Amino acid sequence: MTIPRDRRLLIGVGAVVLGLTVSQVAPRAAVLGGLTSTYSAVACPADNAAGSSTALLTSPQLGARTVKAGNTKATPAHVYKFSITNGVLFDGSPNSVLYSARDSGSSLGMSVCSAGLTDQWFVGGSAGITSKGGIDLVNSGLSDSVVDLFAYTAKVALPVSTITIKANSDKFVPLDALAPGSDQVVVHAITRSGQVSASLVDIRRKGLSSLGLDFVSPVSAPSTSLVIPALTNGSTASPINETVRLLVPGGVDATIGATIYSRDGSFAPLGLDGLKVAHGGVVDYPLQNLVSSAPFALAITSDQPILASVLSTPTKSSADFAWSASAAPISKLVANPGGLLPALAFLNLHANLNVAISWRDTNGKSGSLTLSGSHFASWQPGAGLNRLTISTGQNDTYGGAIFAAGINSGFSYMPLSQGSVLLTAAVPHSDARVISRG
């Protein structure tokens, strides 16, 4: 049947009016604006030290889920100190989850549980005869994940090791399987699929005797400017030796500059400043003639992207050691130090330092202060801490914690970082205008 032209025009006008009316009253379904933000969950590694490992929480209501087959539901932790055997996934929070591991004796390792990055470098560790350390890979997802591990030694970069981690599980990869016999190791971990949190723990034993342990904090990429914010030379009674580990992963040799900052001022360390570093191989270089017992920071510049960390070993003891990696700038941190007594050190290369610190100690007392100085400043509480808040409005302030031997019955460094990542997503709205019949 043929519809008259004037009637077709009337029907068309009616359809347009109806469409405009529906578009005003229907729910909006297209993304037109608005954002929502949540913090990512963080994973803590399994207890690989055969000692005791604990996650330190700021709230007992934080959701926790052990990463193992058949376990997919998080429940409140109900404690501030959460004992760890397998890897554990904690719900997202603006506060940091610290991780404390102990081997037999007085060894101590401290780190920050993280959301995991797809590309991470670990500058430190040993695969020598005493090595029991390795990389722990936590896959909290519900599908298998694949991670490529590239190991560098003093001579060469080794072939890639591709590791598959089953869904909702963790896997420990020994360092002596990645770089057999090498005492100088750097590992590059790249996640090819899935969500994996990687951590490297350096554990050393001789027979049944512990020679110490510590975590090697990850860094995201090589850089031409690095800051290692918290180091200590020990004391006259208990001196410490420091060794700088360097790697130039590119294809061109590098010339580096170095400056040490402390409360006494700054100076260029003899030998390290102006050092030429060959590319492709791991180099260990001793820091010499350091006489100050106060905390200090090390800043490194280079004409080529470089990676660096510092290994500290007490000269009068073989029971522990500590790795200090380069850090990222910090703006705020809220954490539970678990009753330990950390010395805090901060460095700003471009401005006078200004850091606000508040705390609650193991005696139930609270306090606060503003730490300031010319580029560098350090502080240590008078009692162990159960809560610590650090904030700074500066963009280029770096911070670290020193858990020193003789104070905490252990020795460890830890760059200050948040761990959890703030994730932002667009909020969907409905809009009938997106409906199309083609």
SULMO-V804424 format. One line per field, one symbol per residue. ss: DSSP state (h for helix, s for strand, l for the rest). psi: psi as a letter, one per 40 degrees, with the letter a starting at -180 (. if undefined). burial: + if it has 16 or more other C-alpha atoms within 10 Angstrom, else -. A space follows every 10 residues. Layout:
ss = ???
psi = ???
burial = ???
This chain:
ss = llllhhhhhh hhhhhhhhhh hhhhhlllll llllsssssl lsssllllll lsssssllll llssssllll llllssllll sssslllsss lllllllsss ssllllllss sslsllllss ssslllllll sllssssssl llllssssss ssllllslll ssssslllss sssshhhhll lllllsssss sssllsssss ssssssllss ssssssllsl llssssssss sllsllllss ssssssslll lllsssssss ssllssslll lllllsslll llssssslll lllllsssss ssssssssss ssssllllll ssssslllll lsssslllll llssssssll llssssssss sllllsssss sssllsssss llllssssss slllllssss ssslllllll lsssslllll lsssssllll lhhhllll
psi = hhhidddddd dddddddddd ddddeiihei heihiihihi iihiiiheef bhhhhhiehe ehhihhgihe hehiihdeid hhhhciihhi iiieiihihh hhaiaeihhi ihhiehiehi hhgiiifade heiahhhhhe ieiiihhhhh hiaddihiii hhhhhihfii hhhideddgh ehehhhhhhh hdiahhhiih hhhhihbehh eiiiihhiid iiiehihheh iieaiddgih hhhhhihgea ehiihiiihh haeeaiihhh ddhehhhiie ihhhhhhifh eheiiiihhh iieihiiiih hhhhdeieei iihhiiiiii dihhihefei gihhiihhee iiihhhhiih aeeeiiiiih hiigdiiiih ieiihehhhh iieidfhiii ihgiiedefi hiihhhidci hhhhiihiii heeehhe.
burial = ---------- ---------- --+----+-- --------++ +++++++++- -++++++++- -+++++++-- ------+--+ ++++++++++ ++++++++++ ++++-+++++ ++++++++++ ++++++++-+ ++++++++++ +--+++++++ ++++--+--- --++++++++ ++++++-+++ ++++++++++ ++-+++++++ +++++----+ +++++++++- -++-++++++ ++++----++ +++++++++- --++++++++ +++-----+- -+++--++++ ++++--+--- --++++++++ ++-+++++++ ++++----++ ++++++++++ ++++++++++ ++++++++-- --+++-+-++ +--------- +-++++++-- ---+++++++ ++-+-+++++ +++++--+-+ ++++++++++ +--------- ++------
